[in-house]
Amino acid sequence: MEERDVVIIGGGPAGYRAAIRVSQLGGKATLIDNDSLGGTCINRGCIPVRSLLRSAEIVDLVRTGKDYGVDFKEAQIDMAKIISRKNIIVRTLVSGVKQALSGNGVEVIEGTGKLLSPSQIEIQSRDGNKKEVKARRIIITTGSRPKKVSIPGASIVITPVEALELKVIPSSMLIIGGRFVGTSLATIFSRLGSNVCIVEASPRILPEVDKEIVSLFEKELENSKIQVHTETRVRNVEEKGGEEREIVLDVKGKEIKFFAQYILVAEEREAGIEGLCLNEVGVKLNERGGIAVNSKMETNFPTILAAGDVTMQQMLTHVAYAEGIIAAENAMGRDSRINYTAIPYGTNTIPEVAGVGITEEEAASKDYDIRVGRVPFASNGLATILGQRTGLIKIITEARYGQILGVHMMGPRANDLIAEATLAMKLETTPEDVATVLHIHPTLSEVFGEAARSVCKV
């Protein structure tokens, strides 16, 4: 039987980062992947979404160009070309992952792997050949996948993966789920010309986000003519022929109708564990159906680790990167532990919403004595030049010691700006420290500095 140091099953962000880290630490890494390298993120997730969003941003520029003294007349949208450009970006990044793995000496096997024991794997390559391999450590990074959801009477249900392949702009779309995926796709298709409605079962969209920021964002969606209904479910779908279907919504007990060409189920996902034989080996799952792990990314078997979406915990690509590295380091004998104290989030929307740490309402519920600073983008020179003055940055601090508990923002390039806030929290700096940092003028980053100054005790 062949032997390996570390075998990684799954070539997404957690998997390829783990494989590279094992190699950097002197181990022989074998990566098994039955998909296109890069996983959901590169092939069917944040990269394709961001690519389409860039096209939507260009549409916005064309439509508002006359305000800047440049009249483009009218935007001619070629959806097939938008998808083609997205596919080129995906292929380019997948090629980059292949080169990185090859450059680090990682053995890549195209195929599937299943557990035979806590230290043995059966590998079946795409040509059908099978072999058994003994590994000192196994890391499972098979990610997650859209969960199939059945809606009575509906034959027009699509997943986000299918939405990202549409080569004709839908006339209308009902999006079930108003979280990160749903709001991102709503922004894109609305900007491209679709009539979009978001329905969310929770009392508000983006329930993980600071309430004040969500209120501002909802107004921006309304200004973009995106309908938003919370505490809502689909009651029925009427198939009456034609391109659009009549969808009956239950909105807080009230019946509302919406006509849509597609129903997009945006947020439902499940762990990609099919075929791994976890139950047969005895690997435990958590309450969300993902692989249960500790802070070292170890399962109930020390020889088996898991990282990324397959754990169904922090389902963000940048977290998967970090977890993959932690898993690799522990597989190579180190004592590394994941730290989830300052995890930033961001939306692929117009405008962007981003944050790190706890929200104002969470801080209040934990009986913190808090101070809050707010500065709107409307006061910023570059935001005014860009014509993107909506939104604000708010900083929540603990009053006595000045600890930054959370930073939340909505506005231009919020996803980039949140990095400084994340670093400030990671290094446990105070608002006074941030306020003394020199920010280039004119830049959007000045707003963070001003927000810090607004909450200082002096």
N, C-alpha and C positions, 0 to 999 in steps of 0.2 A: 504493500500500500504506500502510495506517495505521501510525503509529509511536507507541511508548510508551517511557517511561523505564525502568520495571521491570515485568515481568510475572511474577506468582507463580501457579504451578499447584498448587492444593490449599489448602483453607480450614481446615485443622486448626490446632492451637496454634502451630506454627512458621510457617504461612502467614499467618494473620491478624495475628500479632505482627510479622512481616516487613513486611506491607503497611502497617500503622500506622506503623512506624518509618521506612519510605521517605517516607511523607507528612510525618512530623515533620521530616525532613531536607530538605524542600522539593521532593521528587520527585513525579511522577505515578505512582501505583501502580494496576495493574490486577490484580485477583484473580479467577482462574478456579476455580470449584468445581462439581463435579457431585454433591455430597452435601449434607447439611444442614451449614451452617457450624458450626465447632467440632470437626469431625473425630471420631476415635474417642473421645478423652477425654470430650468433653461428651455425645456421642450414644450411645456403646456401651462406654465404658470406665470411667475412675475416678469420674466423676460419678454414673452410674447405680449402680455398685458401692457407692459411699459412701452413696447414698440408701437402698439395700436394707439396708446395714449399720446405718444409723440405725434402721430398723424392727426389726432384730434386737436392737439395744441396748434398744429400748423393751420388747420381749418379755422380755429379761433383767430389766428393772426391774420389770415386772409379776410375774414369777415370784419375785423376791426382795423384793418390796415389804413383805411381812410382817416382814422383818428390820428394817425402818425404821419399823415401827409403822403401816404403811399396807397393808392387805390388799385387793388388787384381785380376789381370788377366783381367776379363771382368765383367761388371755389368749385372746381370740377373734381368730384370725389370718385376715384377708381378703387373700389373695394378689393378687387382682385389684385391690384398692384400693391395695396396696403398689406395684404396677406403675403404676397410674394416677398416684399421687403422684410417682413417679419420672419419668414422662413430662411432668408439669407442670413439674418442676424443669428438665428438659432443655430444654423449649420456652422457659422463662424465660431460661435462660443463652444459648441460641441467639439469642434476640431481643436480648440484651445485646451479643453479638458484632456483630450486624447494625448496631445503633445506633452502636457504637464505630467500625466501618468507615465508616459514613455520615458520622459527625461529623468524621472525619479526611479526608474527601473521596476515599476509595478507590472506584474503579470496580469493581463486582462483576458478573461475568458468570456466569450459571448455565449450565454446560456443561463440555466437556472441551477439553483442549489437548494437542497433540502437536508435537514438534520437527520442523521442516523443515530447519533448519541451526542452528549455534551462536547465531544471532541472529534466527531467524524461527520463528514458531509458527502453526500452523493451529488456529483456535478454532471448535469446533462447538457452537452453543448448543442448549439443550434442545428448541427448536422445529425443529431440523434445519438451520438456516442456518449456512453456513461462511464464514469470512473469514481472510485471512492478515494477520498483524501483525508488524512489525519492532520488536524491543526492544533497547535498549542493554544490558540485563542481564536474565537469566531466572533465577528462583529456583524450584526444584522442591521441593515440600513435600507430596507425595501420601501420606505416612504408610506404614502397614503394614496387613495384614489377616490374619485367621486362616488358617492353612495347612490345606488339606484333608488329612485323615489317614484312611486306609482301615484298618479293623480287621476282619480276616476273620470272617465270620459275624455281624457286628453291624449291626443296623438301627436302633439306638437311640443312635447317636453324635450329640452336639450340640456346638456351639461356645459360648464364653462369651457371644457376642452373642445366641444363641438362649436360653441359660440366663436371661439378663436380661429375657426376655419371657414366661417361664413364668407362667401365671395360675393354675396349680394347683400346690400344693407337692408335689414328688415324694416318693414313699414312701422312695426310696433312690437314691443316686447314687455312681458310681465316678468319681473325678476323676483323670485322668492328667496328672501334672505337679504337683509340690509346691513351686512357687516363689511369686512374688508373687500371680499371678492365681489359681492353684489353692488356696492357703491362704486367700485372701480369700473365694472362693466356698464353700469348705468351711465356714468360720465361719458365713457367712450361712445356708446351707441347713440346716446342723446346728441352729442356733438356732431356725429356723423349723419344725423337726420332721422333717427328712429323716435317714435313716440314711446316713452318709457315710463313704467310704473313700478315702484319698489313696494313689496309687501313684507313686513317683518312681524313675527309673532310676539316679540318682546315689546315692552312699553315704548322703546325708542330704538332708532337705528344706532349702530356702533355702540352697543351697550358697555363696552370696555373703556370707552373714551370719556374724558371729562365732560360733564353735562353742559357746561357753558359753551364749550367748543362745538358740541353736537348741535346745540340750538342755532349757532351761527352757520354751521354747515348745512343744516336743513333749509335755511333761508336761501343759501346759494343754490341748492338743488331746485328749490321752487322757482328761483329766478331763471334757471336753465330749463324750466318747463318740465321737470321730472316730478311726477306725482309720488308722494310718499305716504303710505298707510301703515301705521303701527298697530299692534294688537289685532292683527288681521290674519285670516286664513282663507284659502280657496275653498269655496263651498261647492261649486259645480262648474263644468266646462260644457258649453253647448256647441256641438258640431253641426253647423248650419250650412256648410259648404263655403266655397270662396277662400280667399287668402287668410282672413282673420277669423278667430273664434270668439264667441261671447263668453267671458269669464265672470262668474258671479262671485263676489268677494263678501265675506262677513267681516265688516269693519266695526269692531266693538259692538256687535249685535245689530248693526245697520247694514242693509244690503246695498252694495254698489257694484255697477257693471263696468267692465273694461274690455275693450276689443284688442286682441293681440295675435300677431302672426306666430310668435313663439312664446313658450313659457320656459324661462331659464331657472333651473334650481341651482342656486349659487353656492351655498355654504355647506351642504351635507357631504362629509367625507368619512372614510373608514380606513383602518390600518391595512396596509398591503401585506398581509401575512398568509394568504392562501398558498398552499403548496409547500410551506416551510416545515410542516410536521411538528409544530410546536407542542401540541397536545400530546403526541406520541412520546416525545422526549421529556415532557413535564415542565416546559417553560411557562411561567405564570404570566397572566395578563392582568391589566389594571381595570378599573371600573369603566373606562372609556373604550375598552376593547383593544388597546394598544399593549405593547410589551412592557411589563413592569420593570423599572430599573431604579437603582439608588443614585446617589450623587456622583458615583464613579462610573455611571452608565452600565453597571453590572446587573445582570438578571439574577434570578435565584440560583443560577449556576455560575460560579466565578469564571469559568472558561468561556461563557457566552455573554457578550455585551450587545447593547442595542443603542442606536442614536437616531435623531431626526424624527420625522413625522410618524414613523412606525410605533413610537411610544405614545402618540396621541396626546402629548402634553403641550409644550410651547411650540406651536406649529408655524414657525417662521424660519426662512432660509438661513438668516444670519445665526439663529440659535442652532440650527442643524450643523452649520460649519463648526461652531464651538463644541457641540456635543461630540461630533465626529473626532475632533482633535483630542478631547478628553478620553474618549473610548480607546483611541489608538495609544495614547500615552500609558494608560492603565494596562492595555494588552501587552505593552512592552516592559512592564514591570515598575512603572512609576506609580506614585500615589497622588493622582490629580483628581480634583473635584470641580464640578460645574458650579458656577455662581450666577444665580438668576436675579440678583438684586437690582440691576440696572439694565433692563432689556428694552430697547427702543422699539416702537412700532411706527409704521407709516402707511398711508394710503396712496394708491395710484389713481388719484382723482384730481379734478380741477375745481377749486384749489386743493392743495394737499393738506392732509391732517396728520400730525405726528405728535408723539409724546413719549415720555419715559417716567418711570416712578408711579406713585399713587396719585389719584385724582383728588380734587378738592373735597368732594363728598366722602371719599374713602378716608381722607385725613380727619375730617370732622367726626366720622363714625368711630375712629380709633381714639377720640378724645385728645388729639393733639391741640395745643395752643398754636394756631397757625397765623402766618402773615402771607398775604397774597399780593404779588405785583403784576400789573398788566400794562402792556404798551401795544397800541394798535399799529398795524403796518401803514395805516393812513398817514402817520407822522414821519415815515421813513422816505428819504430822498430817492433811493433806487426803486422802491416799490411804486412811487409816484411816477417815475420815469417809465417803468415797465407797464404802467396802467393796471397794476394788480395791488390795489390798496386795501382790499377787504381782509379781515382776519386780525389776529393778534397773537402775542406770545404772553403766557402767564406762568409765573413761577410761584410754587407753593413751598413755604419754608416753615420749619419749626421755630417759634418765636424766640425761645430762650437762648439756644445755641446757634441758631442760624443754619441748621442743617437743611439742605435742599431735599425736599421730599418728592417733588414731582415737577416736571415742566411739560406744558401742553401748548400746542400751537395749531393755528390754521392760517395758511397764507402761501405766498410764492416760495417754492423750494423748501418747504418745511421739512421734507425728508432729509435734506442735506443739513439744514440748520440744527436738527435735533442731535447731531453728532457732538457738538460742543457741550450741549446740556448733559448728554450721557457721560462724557469725559468728566465734567464737573462733578456729577454724582458719584462716579466711580472713584474719583480721587478725594471725595468728601470735602470739596471746597465749599466756601460760603458765598453768598451773594456779593459780599464785599470784595472777595477775591476776583469774582467774575467782572464786577464793575470796574476794577482797575486794569483789566486787560484792554489793550488798544485794538479796536476793531477798525479796519480800513474804511474810509469814507469816500464815496457812498457805496455801501453794501447792505444787503439784507441782514447780515450778522449783527449790525449795530442795534437792531431791535432787541436781541437777546441781552446785550450789554445794558441797554436802557431799562429793560424789564428787571434785571438784577439790581440796578441802581434804585429803582422805584420801591424795592422791598427792603433795602438796607436800613439798619437802625440809625445810621448817621447820615 
